[in-house]
Amino acid sequence: MELLEAIAKRRSIRLYTGEQIDRDVIDDLIDAAIHAPSSFNAQPWHFHVATGHAREAVGEAVAQSTRFLEEYASVLPPELLDKAARFYADLGKAPVVIGVSVPQSADEVDQVNTLVAAGAAIENLMLRAVDLGLGACCITAPRWVVDQVKAALGVPAERLLAGLVLVGKPAEEPVPAERRRDVATYLE
Ligand SMILES: Cc1cc2nc3c(=O)[nH]c(=O)nc-3n(C[C@H](O)[C@H](O)[C@H](O)COP(=O)(O)O)c2cc1C
């Protein structure tokens, strides 16, 4: 698949068939992720890949976040609240959940560098997923239960969980979200 086609086709998939994904396919996704750039080539990421029982444990931890729906209401429009609650209850049946962690740093520059690198790695992974006919969704919202999610993924306490990437065979074809176009200022 051409790069621009994969970029245009990628959507956040929140409903999956539940079908398992082979280990070599997951390895292929991680391989795409690690080709991302990173400040000083620090490669600060670690990928905590949860399938099977571990995936269930992550799902149970994330599902607990629905107890904080009142707080969700402060960050989500009402029409999305129910949808979010349903999604966090089972993570759309995604068979694979990949936690991406980076070292936690008190230094703002360091932390920004590691998080930007993690974001680049996540996008590489998600584009490769599209290329392989899979779907993915990056989520960060269940911060309310981040300690439980970290425990389920085996993320050491001193590392920051940058996000979760759900991967699986898509069971939906979301309408592309509108893109703002007035996003660049050109200086000469
Ligand atoms: C850093 C980051 C955090 C996100 N967190 C969530 C989340 O917690 N829950 C969710 O449903 N989607 C989450 N998303 C997906 C966005 O909602 C989605 O990318 C956006 O609405 C645009 O839709 P698209 O990805 O289909 O183009 C996140 C995306 C990014 C990049």
The ligand as a Tripos MOL2 file, in Angstrom:
@<TRIPOS>MOLECULE
LIG
   31    33     1     0     0
SMALL
NO_CHARGES

@<TRIPOS>ATOM
      1 C1         -2.7320   10.9190   21.9870 C.3       1 LIG1
      2 C2         -4.0820   10.3770   21.6030 C.ar      1 LIG1
      3 C3         -4.9710   10.0040   22.5950 C.ar      1 LIG1
      4 C4         -6.2160    9.4690   22.2590 C.ar      1 LIG1
      5 N1         -7.0290    9.0410   23.2600 N.ar      1 LIG1
      6 C5         -8.2070    8.4780   22.9470 C.ar      1 LIG1
      7 C6         -9.0240    7.9600   23.9750 C.ar      1 LIG1
      8 O1         -8.6750    7.9850   25.1370 O.2       1 LIG1
      9 N2        -10.2040    7.4070   23.6330 N.ar      1 LIG1
     10 C7        -10.6150    7.3290   22.3250 C.ar      1 LIG1
     11 O2        -11.6900    6.8010   22.0840 O.2       1 LIG1
     12 N3         -9.8390    7.8060   21.3030 N.ar      1 LIG1
     13 C8         -8.6520    8.3690   21.5970 C.ar      1 LIG1
     14 N4         -7.8320    8.8340   20.5890 N.ar      1 LIG1
     15 C9         -8.2680    8.7490   19.1830 C.3       1 LIG1
     16 C10        -8.7930   10.1180   18.6990 C.3       1 LIG1
     17 O3        -10.0650   10.3460   19.2720 O.3       1 LIG1
     18 C11        -8.8560   10.1160   17.1740 C.3       1 LIG1
     19 O4         -7.5420    9.9850   16.6630 O.3       1 LIG1
     20 C12        -9.4810   11.3880   16.6050 C.3       1 LIG1
     21 O5        -10.8170   11.5130   16.9900 O.3       1 LIG1
     22 C13        -9.4030   11.4480   15.0710 C.3       1 LIG1
     23 O6        -10.0300   10.3180   14.5040 O.3       1 LIG1
     24 P1         -9.2140    9.3200   13.5450 P.3       1 LIG1
     25 O7         -8.0830    8.7430   14.3390 O.co2     1 LIG1
     26 O8        -10.1900    8.2600   13.1200 O.co2     1 LIG1
     27 O9         -8.6950   10.1050   12.3860 O.co2     1 LIG1
     28 C14        -6.5870    9.3540   20.8960 C.ar      1 LIG1
     29 C15        -5.6800    9.7330   19.9020 C.ar      1 LIG1
     30 C16        -4.4380   10.2230   20.2470 C.ar      1 LIG1
     31 C17        -3.4420   10.5790   19.1590 C.3       1 LIG1
@<TRIPOS>BOND
     1     1     2 1
     2     2     3 ar
     3     2    30 ar
     4     3     4 ar
     5     4     5 ar
     6     4    28 ar
     7     5     6 ar
     8     6     7 ar
     9     6    13 1
    10     7     8 2
    11     7     9 ar
    12     9    10 ar
    13    10    11 2
    14    10    12 ar
    15    12    13 ar
    16    13    14 ar
    17    14    15 1
    18    14    28 ar
    19    15    16 1
    20    16    17 1
    21    16    18 1
    22    18    19 1
    23    18    20 1
    24    20    21 1
    25    20    22 1
    26    22    23 1
    27    23    24 1
    28    24    25 2
    29    24    26 1
    30    24    27 1
    31    28    29 ar
    32    29    30 ar
    33    30    31 1
@<TRIPOS>SUBSTRUCTURE
     1 LIG1         1 GROUP 0 **** ****
